[in-house]
Amino acid sequence: MSENQLIKDEHLLKQFCKGNTLAFENLYSRYFAKLLYFISSTIGNKEIAKDILQEVFIKVVENKCKFNFDKKFSVWVYSIASNMCKNYFAHNKVVQKAEAEILYKTNIAEDKNNFQTERKKLVRNAINKLDTKHKQVFILRNSYSFSFKEIADILDISEGTVKSRMFNSVKKIKESIHLKE
């Protein structure tokens, strides 16, 4: 692990507030790919997601010194990203048809008879069928390992709502791929 990876996000943001642009570059490189994946999974369009991601980082720059340093930077930046996605849907009145790549990116074999390949496709399709609210909770929990509390903070909903959406997401996915408990 490099020295830069050992530095906490919140410390880097404090340094950026003091004018250290290298600290921002470090935060940007840490979060760019993860946030792009989250946004594109949420809205279903990678090109638009890139534009939204730039707006997220603009918000970070504009509000860097307003950040509550008692909180986690990751929760704050994902909250901004989530809100930007909500704004995108509200302003464009888009029906969510995101093609989320929830499972870890893998090199899936071309062999159509491969059971695991087919299973992954079934799971991906089931996740794609989730509505935006359930999909966001599922992505944040399973792809990014956020706690229920952190997801509640990111999405500005109660922890109970997060747990309910997660339970219902898993139930819908299982039903979609015909898994019985």
N, C-alpha and C positions, 0 to 999 in steps of 0.2 A: 504494500500500500504506500503510495507516495505521500510526501509531507503535506501536499495540498489537500489530499483526501482526508487527512486527519483533522483538518481545521473545520470546525462546525460551521454550518450554513449561517447561523445567526451572527457569528463572529465576522464572517465575510461581509455580511450586510452592514454591520457596524463600521467596518473598514471602508466600505463603499460610501456610507454616509459621510465619512471624513475625507472623501475625495479620491480614494484608491480605486481606480478603474480596473486594475488587475483583479481585484476582489470580485467585481461584477462579472468580469470575463470568466472567472472560475465558477461562479454560480450559474451563469449562462450555459457553460459547457456541461455542468452537472445535471441540469434540468432540461435542456433542449430536447433530447430524444425522448425522454420519459413523458414530458408534457405534450410533445407532438403526437405521440402514440395515444395518450389519453384523449386529447382533443379530436384527433381524427377518428378514433373509435367511437366517440360520442356523437359526432356530427356526420360521419360517413364520407368525408371528402378531404383527402390529404392536402390538396392545393388550398382550399379555404382554411383548413386547419393551420397551415403555415402562416397565413395572414392573421388569424386569430392569435396564434402563438406570439407573433411580433407585438400585437396589441397587449398581450399579457406582460411581456417584458417591458413595454413602455409604461404600463401601470406600475410595475415594480420600481422602475427608475423614478417615476413621478412621485411615488409614495414611500420611497426607501426609508426615510427618516421618521415616517409616521407609524412604522411597524411596531407592534407591541413585542418587545424583546423577551417577554415572559412566555411567549408562545413559540411554536416550532415554525420555522420558515417554510418547510414543506407543506404544512397545512395551509398556511397563508397563500402560497403561490398556487396550490391546487384549488383553493377557494376562488381565487381570481380567475383561473382557467374555467372552472365550472360556471361561474357567473357570466363569463364572456360567451360560453356556449349557450346559456339560457338567453342571453341578449341576441345572439345570432338567430335562434329559433323564433323569438318574439318579433324581431324586426323583419324577418323573411317569411314568417308563417309557413315554415317548412314542416312537412310531415316527416317524422324521424324514420329513416330507412337505413340506418348506419350499418355498414358491413364491418363489424368489429372483429379485430384479430385479437381475441382474448387470450387464447392459449399462447404460450411462449412461442416466439417465432422459431420455426424449425424447418429444416429442409425435408419436406414431405416427399416420400418416394412417389414415383409416377405410377407404380403398381396399384391399379384400382382394386385388386383382390386382397390387398394388405389390410388386415382387420383393424390395426391401429390407425391407419390412414383414414379409413372409413369412419371409425369412431370419432376421430378428431373433427372430421367434417360434420358429423352429426351434432357434436357439441357446439361447434362454431355456428352452425345454422340455428341451433336452439337459442344460443345467446343472441344472435342477430334478431330473433323474433321478439326479444324482450323490449318493452317500451323504454324510453330514455331514462326515466327515474330508476327503474330496476337495473338497467344496464350499467349506469354510472356506479351504483352501489357495488354491483358485482365486480366491475373492473377495478375499482379502488381497493376492494378487499382482496381479490384473488391475483391481480396483476401487480399491485403495488404494496400489498400487505399492510394497509392502514388499519388501525384499530377501529372499532365501531364508533368510539368517541371522536376520533380524528375525522372519520367520514361525516359524522354529524356536524362537526365544525365546518368542514369543507363545503357541504351542501346546505348548511344553515337549516337543518332539520333536527328533530329530537333523536336521541340515541335509540329509543324504542322504535321509531319509524325506520331507522337504518336496519335494525335487526329484523323487523317485519318484512322490509323489502328484500333483504338478503334471503330470508327463509322462503319467501314467495318466488324469488328468482331461482333458487335451487330447485324448488318444487316444480316450477314451470319447465326448467331445463330437463329434469328427470322425466316429466310427463312427455315432453317433446321427443325424447330419445327412448321412451318406453322402459325406463328403469323403475322397478318397484322396490320399495324398501324392505 
